[in-house]
Amino acid sequence: MTATLGHSTHPKTPAELGYRLPAEWEPHAATWVAWPHRRATFLGPFADIPRAYARIIRALARHEPVNVIGTGGVLDEASARVGGAPGVTLVDIPTNDSWIRDTGPVFLVPRNGADLPPAAVTWEWNAWGGKYPPWDADAQVARSIAAREGCTIFAPGFVLEGGAIETDGEGTLLVNARCVVTDSRNPGVARDRVEEILRQNLGVDRVLWTGGELAGDDTDGHIDQLARFVRPGVVVAARQPDRRDPNHESLAANLALLESLIDAKGRRLEVIPIDIPPRFSYDAVQLPASHLNYYVGNRFVAVPVFHEQTDRRALDTLAACFPGRVVEPLPLDVVVRGRGGLHCITRDQPA
């Protein structure tokens, strides 16, 4: 493992240097979004997708700066739709796709106020286990953003997507083994070695392995669809009461598992269930519609809604979990046709 900044290198890990992975609710410098252009990723009319992204970007930019990446004609389209919006900056970085939660850098902050330069981990990227070639441009996105922001760059040489990890900012990491300990990402790497890599590179103290999956989710079970911290010691978790829905059984098992887990501070997790829409589909294809794929920013929490009966209760629950923050309901029934959600298309950069 080496870290780079300009031409400098050193062999220490982020944990050894005093970095940690912050919680999403900590102050942000900006949100990053990649402008959509890969039609094959989305079901249905693609013209709906840029319009949906534009609405989301404008909503987020009311609360904090938003940096939108793309290149050539892709960036030209982004400019035409959101270039004049207050708080939006266009950045020329090539992409293959628009799921920047997974392709972007994972930013770190100093532990205990240490005097350290900004840093980021740039994981390897292979399009969720080789599902959507080509991915050559997306494999460079994390490094391009981190270099632009003047970060010390840590490159562990390990495949990991940003949507696969969730932290409380106090040393606890939630991870679903299905999308990390797998030969499609990291062949031959055992779980204990994966834990060591995560602890060293994210500055966390305890890795909690979870389960669950959603029908239609091509990420193999990203945690940001299933269970999220709302504060240290407390998580919300996806639940599907409809026994006819294929998600019912796996989500019930994951809820029970979460309730048994102990965090890095010795607390048993408090688990708050949030029901997700039953059998949500487009053109007979079930999609991973989850209110858990929310995004927490500066003084707000943006929550995916799907014009379903579950919307109102999810909004009320998350409003109670994040007192003092504006709750922004954002329709995601179009974006979810790409089998992802609001958290999947955003990348937070801590202040």
N, C-alpha and C positions, 0 to 999 in steps of 0.2 A: 504494500500500500504506500503510495506517495501522495503528497499534497503539493499543489502548484499554485503559484501566483506570479504571473510574468514568467521569469525563468528560474525561480527558486523552487527547491524541493526539500522535503524533510520526511523522515520515515514514521513520525508519530501519528497516532489515530486521533480523530476528533475528541474522543473521550479522554485520552491522555493529555490533550492540550487544554481541556476545560470547556468544551462545547457541549450543548445539549439541544435536543429537539424541542422547540416551543409548542405549546398548545395553540390551536387555531384562533382562540379567543384573545390571545395576546395582541398588542398593537401591531398594525400592519403599516409598511411603507407603501405597498401597492398590491393589486391583484393582477395576475397575468392571464390572458386568454389567447388562444390560437384561433385565427379566423377559419371557418369551415370551408372546405373545397373538395373533399373526397366524396363524391356522390355514392360510390359503392358501399360506403359504411352505413348509409341511412336507408331505411325502408321508405317507400312512398315518394311523393314529389319533392325534389331537392330544393326547389325554390322556397319552400316553407322554412328551410333550415337557417339560411342567412338572416331572414327576417326575425326569427326567434332569437338568434344570437345577438342581433342588434338591440332588441328589447332588453335582454338580460344585461348587456354591457352598459347601456344607458342607466338602468336601474342601479347597478353596482357603483357606477361612477358618481352617483349622487352622494355616496358615502365615503369613497376613497379613490385614489388614482387607479386607473385601469390601463395597463399596457397591452396592446393587441399586436400579435406577431403574425407575419406572413411575408411573402416576397412577390415581386412582379405583379401580375394581374390579380393575384389573390389579395395583396395589400392594397391595390387600387380599388378593389371592390369594398374592402373594409373602410377605406378612406371615404368612399362615396356614401357609405351608410352611417358611419359613426365618427368619421374623422373630425367633424366640427363640434362634436359633443364636449361640453366642459368636463375636464378631468380625464379625457381619453388621449393616450399617446400611441402612435403607430410606430412599430419597431420592425426593421427589415431583418427577419430571420426565416430561412426556408423551413417548410414543414411538409410532411406527408399527410397528416391528419390533425384533428383538432382536440384531442384528449390530453390537454396539457397537465392535468393532475398526474398523469402517468409518465409523460415524456419530459416534464420540466424538472428543474433542480429541486432538491429538498434542502431548504435553507436551515442553518443552525444559528444559535445565539450563544453568547458566553454564559457559562454557569456562574451564578453568584456574583454577577457584575464584573467579572474578570475583564481586563483590558486586552481584548482580542479583536482582530480585524473581522469583517463579515466573512462568512464561510458558507459553503454549500457542498452537498454530496451529489455527484453525478453518477447515478447507477447506469448499468448497461441496459439496453432496450432491445427487445426482439418481438414487439407487437403481440404481447400476451401469449408467448409461446409459439411464435411463428404463424399466427392466424392470418395476418393481413400484409403480405409483401406488396410493394417494397416499403422498407422503413428506414432507409439510409439517412434521409434528412432528419426525421424525428430522433434518430440516435444521436444527433449532434445538438439538439435543442437545449438540453440541460446545460451543457458546457458553454454554449453561446450566450445564454442568459446570464449564467454565473460570471463569465468573463466580462460581459458588459457592465455588470454591477460591481466589478472589482473584488469579487470574492476569492478567498483562498478555496481552491477546488480539491476535494477529496474524491478519488476515483477508485473504489474498491474492486472493480472488475467483477461485479456480482449483479445479476438481473433482479431488479425490484421495481415495481410500479408504485407511484405515490399513493394511489387509492388502496393499496394493500396494507397500509399502516395507519394507526390512529394513536395519539398520545394525549395524556393529561398534562403534559408539561412538567410533571414532577417525577419523571423516571419510569413511568409505566407505559408499555407499548402493547396495543392489541393487534394481533395478526391472525389471519386465517391461513393455516398451513396449506390448504388446497391450492393457493395461488403463489406460494413461495417455495415450499419444500416439494418440488416437482421436477421431473426430468425434462419437461418442456421449457423450463427456465434455467435451472441450475442442476444439470445432471450429476448424480453421484454425491451431492452435498447433503450430509445428514443434518437432522434437525438441530443437534447440539452445536454443530459448526455454524449453522444459520444463525442461531441465537447469539453466538460469539460475534459474528459479523455485524449483526444489528446493534448489539450493545456497544461495540467499539466505534462504529461509524455514526450512531445517532445519540450517543451519550445517555442511553437509558440504562436503568438498573434491573428491570424485570420485564420479560416478554411473556405475555399471556396468550396462549394459543386458543383460538375460538373455532367455531364451525359455521355451518349454515351455507345456503346458496339460494339464488333466485332463478327461477325458470327464465330463460332468454338472456342471462348474463354471460357474455362471452369472456369475462375476465377470470372465470373460475372461482368466484366468490370473494370479490374485493370487500374489505371490511367497511368501507364507507357507504355501502348499501345496507349493511346489516346491524352494526353496533357502533355508537359514537359516544365519546365523552361529552358531557355538558358541564362538568366541573370535576375536580379531583375526587375520586371515589364513587362517582355517579355516572352511569351510562344509560342512554336510551337504546332500545333494541327493537328491531323489526319483528312484528307479529302478524300472522295471518289466521284469523279465527275460522275462515271458510274451509271446512274440511275437504271440499271438492277441489280446492286449489292445490296444485302440486307443491307450493311453497309451505303449506301448513306444517307438515311433519318436521322438516329440517329446521324451520324457524323456532318451533316449540322446543326442539332439542337444544338449539343454540341458546335460547333464553335460560333453560335449566343449567346449562354449562356456565353461562356468564354469572349466574347467581352463586356459583360455587367458587369463583375465583377471588384471589387475594392480591391486592396491588402492591406496588413497591414500598408503600408506607405501612403495610400490614393491615389495610382495611379490606374487609369483604365488600365486593362491589354491590352498590345499590343499583338495581336494574328497573328502569321505567319502560314498559312496553308502548310501542306506537304501532297501531294497525296500519297496514299498507293496502292499497286497492286490490281487490280480488280479481284474478284472471284478466288483468289488463292486457289488451292485445291490439295489434294493428294487422289487418289483412290476415286474420287467423293465426298470427304469430304472437305468442305471449311475450311480453316485454318486462324488464326489471324495473317497474315503477315503484319507487321507494321514497317516502318522505324523509328517510334517514340521510339522503344524499344532499343535505342542506349545507350552506356555506356561512361561516361566521366571520364577520369583518368588523371594522371600526364602528362600534355602537349600533350594529345591526346584525340580524340573522336572516338570510334569504332562504326560504323554504320552498321546495318543489311541491306544486299542486297539480292535480290531474283532472279537475272537474268531476271529482268522485266524492262519495259520501264521507270518505276518510279524511278529506282535506281539513275540515273545520276542527276536528279533534286534534289532528297533528299540529295545526297552527297554535291552538290553545295550549297544548302540552309544551311545545317548544318555547312559547312566550313565557310560561311559568318557569321553565328551566333557565332562561336567559333574561332575568329581570333587568330593566333599564335599557334594553336594546330594542330598536325598532324591528318589528317583524315584517319582512317583505315577502308576501306570497308571489311566487313566480311560476306561471304556467309552464310545465315541462312535458306536456303531452306530445309535443312535436319533437323536441330534442331527444326524448327517450326512444324514438324510432331508430336512433343510433346505438341503442342498448346501453346508454349511459345517462348521467343526470347532471345536475347543477354543480355538485362538487367535482365531478369528473372533468368539467370544462374550465375549471378555475385552478390557479395555483397561487397561494398566499405567500407574500414576501414579508417577513417580519421587520418591524421598525428597528 
